[in-house]
Amino acid sequence: MKILGIDTSTKILSIGVYDGSGIYEHNVELGVKHSSLLMPIIQRILGVLGWSLGDIDYFACGLGPGSFTGIRVGVAAVKGLAWANKKPVIGIPTLDILANSAKEKSGNILVAVDAKRGLVYYAAYKAQNEILKKSGRYALISKDEFLKRIKLPCAVLGDAAGIYKDEISKAGRGIDILDKDHWYPKGHCIIELALKDIKRKKFNNAFDVEPIYLYPKECQIR
């Protein structure tokens, strides 16, 4: 079984591959260049692996929330590749991908991604024995509302953890603000979650996968 997974919802392009025996990843900062560099990078990775697109059994993609344009680029690319090759798609919320990087923690895991304008993309999880369970919905909330939702003890990750580090620290002892390795999605986390969904037969055809924006579209288009 071969899997290709990508997330383009942040300034980092995260790519993961699975060849049936191991997981490999490529994470590179592209800023706003996802649309021009995504396919060349995918083609280069496939060339190194000796794969063709037709060899891939499943395509996985991060659904957001995050950059409106970035999400569209990644989801559209995966939907196109899956449709052309008649293969299924696993859509994975980006906040779940981020949370997965902290699954070794125990207790409350808070994911906070900068949504600009003083807003935060937020999700809360409970971690136990490397199993994550989401508590509540994915949300777009103000920075102040996010600070109110901090439950001690907890681990906080996502790039908003860096931006609001000082204010988060004031919430009290028992807060573990994770470093930059946990601020952006990682390719291996995409594959790990995709494998779980495949085992549960939780996948779709290309036309049924929908992005998660949270921000109203009209707020993103100028």
N, C-alpha and C positions, 0 to 999 in steps of 0.2 A: 504493500500500500504506500502511495506517495501523496504528500500533502504540500500545498503551497499556501502560506498565510501572510497577509499584509495588513498594516494599519498605517493610514496617512492622515489621521485626525489631528496630529500635532506637527511641530516643526521637524520631528524625527520621523524618517521613514523606517518602519520596522518590518523586516521580512523574516519569516521562519520557514524552514522546510523539514520534512520528515521523510525518510527513505525506507521505512519499515524496520529499521534497527536503531536509528539515532536521530536526534534533533539538532539542527544547525540554525544559526541566525546571523543576520546582517542588519545592524542598526546604524543609520547614518543621518546626520543633521543636514536637511535640505532647505530649511526655511520655507519659502513659498514656491519652490521649484519642483514640487511633486509631479505636476502635470507633464513636464518636459523630461524628467529623469526616471520616472517610475518604470516604464517599460524597458528602456535600455538597461537598467540595473537588473530587472527580472531576467532579461535575455542573457545577460552576462553570467548571472548565477546559474541559470539552467545550462549554459555552455560549460561551465566548470564542472557541473554534476554529470554532464553527458545526457541530460534529459531533453525531451521535446515537450511542448505543452500538452500534447496528446498522451504523454506518459502519466500525467498527474490525475489521481483518482478523485481528489477533493480539493476545492478552493475555499479558503477561509479568509474572512476580512473583518477588521474592526469597524463597527457601525457608528462610532461616535458615542457621546457628544464630543465636540471639539470644533476645529476650524471648519466652517461651512463649506468652503471651497475644497479643503483637503479631504473631507469626508466624501464629497461627490466624486473626486478623482479616484479614490481607492475603491469605493463601492462600484462605480461604473466600470472600472477596469476589471474587477473580479467577476462582475455579472457578465461582461462581454466575453471574457475568457471561458467562463463556465458554459455559457450558452453556445459558443462556437464549438466547444469540445464535448458538449452534451454531458457535463459532469455536475454533481451537486455542489451547493454552496453552504458553508457554515457561517452564519453571521453572529458576531460576538460583540457585545457592548464594550466599548473601550475602557470604561471604568472597571469592568470585570477583569480585563486584561491587566490593568494596573494593579488591582487588588491581588491578583494571582502572584505577583512578585513578592508579596509579603505573607504568603500563606503559611510560612514557617513560624510566624508570630502566633501568639495566643491571646484571645480576647477581642477587644474592639479594634477594628481596622476602619479608618476613615480615609476615603479618597477625595481629594480636593484639587480640581484642575482650574486654572485661571481662565475665566470666561470673558475677561476684560470688563470695563465699566464698573468695577467694584463688585462683580458677580463671580460666582463659583459654581462649577459643575460638581455635584456632590453625590456620594453614595456611601452607605455604612454597611459593614459586614461584621460577622462574628467568625473568628477563626479558632478551630480546635482540631488538633491532630492533622494539620495541613488540609483541612476541609473548610471551605468558606461558605457561609450562608448569608445572603443579602438581607439586610433589615430595612424594609421600606422601599421607596421608589428612587429612581434616578431623578435628581432635582437640579434646577437652576435657582440658586438662592443668593442673597446678598452676603457679602463678607461678614457682616455683623450677625446674620442669622446662622451662618456656618459656625462662627465662634461660640454661639449659644448652644449648638448641638454637640459640642465636644463632651464626651463622656469619659471620665477617668476610671481606670487607666486606659490608654489607647495608643495606637500607632497611627501617625498621619503621614500620608504620602501623596504624590502628585506635585506639579510645579507650584501650585498655590501654597504648599507647605514651605517652600523657599521664600516666596514673595511675602508671606505673612508670618514668617517664623517668629519674630519678636512678639507679635500679638498672640499667637498660638501658645507660646511659652508661658504667657501670663495667666493662662487658664488654670495652672496649678501643676503640682508634681504628678508624675506618672504618665507624662506625655512623651512619647518616643517619636521625634520628628525625623523621618527617614531621609537619607542623603540622596544625592542626584541620581544614583543608580535606580531609584524608585520614583523618579519624577515623570518618566515617559514610558510608553508601552515597549515591551521587549518581544522580539520574534519568538523566543522559546516559549513565552507565556501564551502566545496565540496558538501555537501548536499543541501545547498541553491541554488547553481548553477545547480545542477542536477535537482532539482524540477522545475526550470525555463525551462530547456531543455525538460523535460518530458511534461510540459504544452504545449510547442511548437511542441511536437512530434519529437524532435531532438535527436534521438538515433539510434544506429546501432546494427547489429549482431556482434558476437565476432570476426569474421574474417575481418571486415571492419575498426577496430580501429587501428590507427597507431600512434606511439610515435612521439614526436617532439624533435629532437636532436640538431639541429643547428650546433653543432660541427660536422665536418666530422667524421664518425665512425673510420677511420683509425688513427685519432689523439687520440682516447681513448683506443685503444687496444695495449697492449705492449706484 
